[in-house]
């Protein structure tokens, strides 16, 4: 497509304990930017993500995620993962499918746990001069939370990150409604209990990449997805507060 071959990205985590492979599909319909967001979502939703990226500097980045500052790893940690990554780069390139693969190594025993994350198609939305990327897995998650809450409305905060090199906003996931939220068939007021802690933990697990990017909420069955007066007030509030940080505001209904 456009004369460019598909891309495969491999890296070793800061402690040298784990290795990751992200591979685009042969037609490049699922790009690395979307695979990276889905990888981060896996870190947030599964127990292996608790310490996966520990040891990161979390200070400087180039683009959305790669650190400008390098550091030294023992050669043995590199060697252990090099053969695995080389072999699976070949395997990935011979397949037409996109791939997200994670190898977690126990330093004490040498045992390796393998995690395979199912890639989801990406959706690209152009809005207000910014490109929003929201993969099908994130969309499904929001719809599932809506379905569980019916007939009431529900909602929560959105987690993701910005890449100003390409003027993009990448959605990673939505969090469920805090327990102190007020949810009825015709309204929803998001609570605050545990929100700060959840956003802080997401940021920690992803080495300072994923953070708060906006709000999401559902409308009941049979109602339009067009924003209500209250929704427009929320958007105005988000714009005012996010603009102070030079960031775009996002609301998903």
C-alpha positions in Angstrom: 0.0 0.0 0.0 1.6 3.3 -1.1 4.7 1.4 -1.9 5.4 0.6 1.8 5.8 -2.9 3.2 4.1 -4.0 6.4 5.7 -3.0 9.6 6.8 -5.2 12.5 8.0 -3.8 15.8 9.9 -5.7 18.5 11.2 -4.4 21.8 12.4 -5.6 25.2 11.0 -4.1 28.4 13.2 -1.9 30.7 14.1 -4.7 33.1 14.9 -7.1 30.2 12.4 -9.5 31.7 9.9 -9.3 28.8 9.8 -9.0 25.0 7.0 -7.8 22.8 6.2 -8.2 19.1 3.7 -6.1 17.2 3.0 -7.0 13.6 0.7 -5.3 11.1 -1.5 -7.5 8.9 -0.4 -8.0 5.2 -2.8 -5.4 3.9 -1.9 -2.9 6.6 -5.4 -2.4 7.7 -4.4 -2.6 11.4 -1.4 -0.3 11.8 1.2 -0.3 14.5 -0.4 2.7 16.2 -3.5 0.7 16.8 -1.7 -2.4 17.8 0.3 -0.4 20.4 -3.0 0.9 21.9 -4.3 -2.6 22.1 -1.1 -3.8 23.8 -1.5 -1.0 26.4 -5.1 -2.1 26.9 -4.0 -5.6 27.6 -1.5 -4.3 30.2 -4.4 -2.5 32.0 -6.8 -5.4 31.9 -4.6 -8.4 32.8 -2.5 -9.2 35.8 0.7 -9.6 33.8 0.6 -5.8 33.1 1.1 -4.9 36.8 4.9 -5.0 36.6 5.4 -5.5 32.9 7.0 -2.0 32.2 8.6 -1.5 35.6 12.0 0.1 35.6 11.1 2.7 33.0 12.4 6.2 33.2 9.1 7.9 32.2 10.7 11.2 31.6 11.3 11.8 27.9 9.7 10.4 24.8 10.0 10.7 21.0 6.6 10.7 19.5 4.1 8.8 21.5 6.1 6.2 23.3 9.8 5.6 22.4 12.1 7.1 25.0 14.9 9.5 24.0 17.1 8.4 26.8 18.7 5.0 26.5 20.1 2.8 29.2 22.2 -0.3 29.7 20.8 -3.8 29.9 22.8 -7.0 30.7 23.8 -8.7 27.4 22.3 -12.0 28.6 18.8 -10.4 28.8 19.1 -9.3 25.2 20.5 -12.7 24.0 17.6 -14.6 25.7 15.0 -12.7 23.8 16.9 -12.1 20.6 16.4 -15.7 19.3 12.7 -15.7 20.2 12.0 -12.4 18.5 14.0 -13.3 15.4 12.1 -16.6 15.0 8.7 -15.0 15.5 9.5 -12.0 13.2 9.9 -14.6 10.5 6.7 -16.4 11.5 4.8 -13.1 11.6 6.0 -12.0 8.2 4.9 -15.3 6.6 1.4 -14.9 7.9 -1.2 -12.4 6.6 -2.6 -11.8 10.1 -1.8 -9.0 12.5 -0.2 -10.1 15.8 0.4 -8.9 19.3 2.7 -11.3 21.2 4.2 -10.9 24.7 6.9 -13.2 26.4 7.2 -12.8 30.1 10.4 -14.4 31.6 10.8 -15.4 35.2 14.4 -14.3 36.0 14.7 -16.8 38.9 13.6 -20.0 37.0 14.0 -19.0 33.4 10.4 -20.1 32.7 8.7 -18.1 30.0 5.0 -17.3 30.0 3.5 -16.4 26.6 0.6 -14.0 26.1 -1.2 -13.6 22.8 -3.5 -10.6 22.4 -6.1 -10.8 19.7 -5.8 -7.7 17.4 -9.0 -5.8 16.5 -9.6 -3.7 13.4 -9.0 0.0 13.8 -11.4 2.8 13.1 -10.2 6.2 12.1 -12.3 9.4 12.6 -11.4 12.9 11.5 -12.7 15.6 13.8 -11.8 19.2 14.4 -8.4 18.8 12.6 -7.4 15.8 14.7 -7.4 12.1 13.8 -9.0 9.9 16.4 -8.1 6.2 16.4 -10.6 3.8 18.2 -10.2 0.1 17.6 -13.1 -2.3 17.5 -12.0 -3.9 20.8 -12.4 -0.5 22.6 -15.8 0.1 20.9 -17.0 -3.4 21.9 -16.0 -2.7 25.5 -18.0 0.5 25.7 -21.0 -1.2 24.1 -20.8 -4.1 26.6 -20.7 -1.7 29.6 -23.8 0.1 28.1 -25.6 -3.3 27.6 -24.9 -4.3 31.2 -26.3 -1.0 32.6 -29.6 -0.9 30.6 -32.2 0.3 31.0 -30.1 3.0 32.8 -27.5 5.2 31.2 -23.9 4.7 32.2 -20.4 6.2 31.5 -17.0 6.9 32.7 -13.6 8.3 31.8 -11.7 7.6 28.6 -8.0 6.5 28.7 -5.6 7.0 25.8 -2.8 9.2 24.6 -1.8 11.8 22.1 0.7 11.7 19.3 1.2 15.3 18.2 3.7 14.3 15.5 0.7 13.1 13.5 -1.9 15.2 15.3 -3.7 12.1 16.6 -5.6 11.0 19.6 -5.5 7.3 20.3 -8.3 5.8 22.5 -7.1 2.8 24.6 -10.2 2.0 26.6 -13.0 3.4 28.7 -13.3 2.8 32.5 -16.7 1.7 34.0 -18.9 4.0 36.0 -17.5 4.8 39.5 -19.6 3.3 42.2 -20.8 6.7 43.4 -22.2 7.6 40.0 -25.9 8.4 39.6 -27.5 6.3 36.9 -31.1 6.4 35.7 -33.0 5.5 32.5 -32.9 9.2 31.5 -29.7 10.6 33.0 -26.2 9.9 34.2 -23.9 11.7 36.5 -20.4 10.3 36.7 -19.0 9.8 40.2 -15.4 10.4 41.3 -14.7 7.6 43.7 -11.6 5.7 42.6 -11.2 7.7 39.3 -7.9 9.4 40.3 -6.4 6.1 41.5 -7.5 4.2 38.3 -6.0 6.9 36.0 -2.8 7.0 38.0 -2.5 3.2 37.9 -3.1 3.1 34.1 -0.4 5.7 33.7 2.0 3.7 35.9 1.4 0.4 34.1 2.0 2.0 30.7 5.3 3.8 31.6 3.6 7.2 31.7 1.9 6.9 28.3 -1.8 6.3 28.9 -3.8 8.8 30.8 -7.1 10.7 30.9 -8.3 12.0 27.5 -12.0 12.6 28.0 -15.4 11.1 29.0 -17.9 8.6 27.6 -21.5 7.8 28.4 -24.4 5.9 26.9 -27.9 6.9 25.9 -30.9 4.6 26.6 -32.5 2.3 23.9 -34.5 4.2 21.3 -32.8 7.6 22.0 -30.6 9.5 19.6 -26.9 9.6 20.1 -27.0 13.4 19.5 -25.7 15.3 22.5 -28.2 16.7 24.9 -28.0 20.1 26.6 -26.1 18.5 29.5 -23.8 16.8 27.1 -22.9 20.1 25.4 -22.2 21.6 28.8 -19.8 18.8 29.5 -18.1 19.3 26.2 -17.6 23.0 27.0 -16.2 22.1 30.4 -13.8 19.6 28.9 -12.6 22.0 26.3 -12.0 24.7 28.8 -10.0 22.5 31.1 -8.1 20.4 28.5 -7.3 23.6 26.5 -5.3 24.9 29.5 -2.9 21.9 28.9 -2.9 22.4 25.1 -4.9 19.2 24.7 -8.0 18.4 22.7 -11.1 17.3 24.5 -13.0 14.1 23.6 -16.5 13.0 24.5 -18.0 9.7 23.2 -21.7 8.9 23.3 
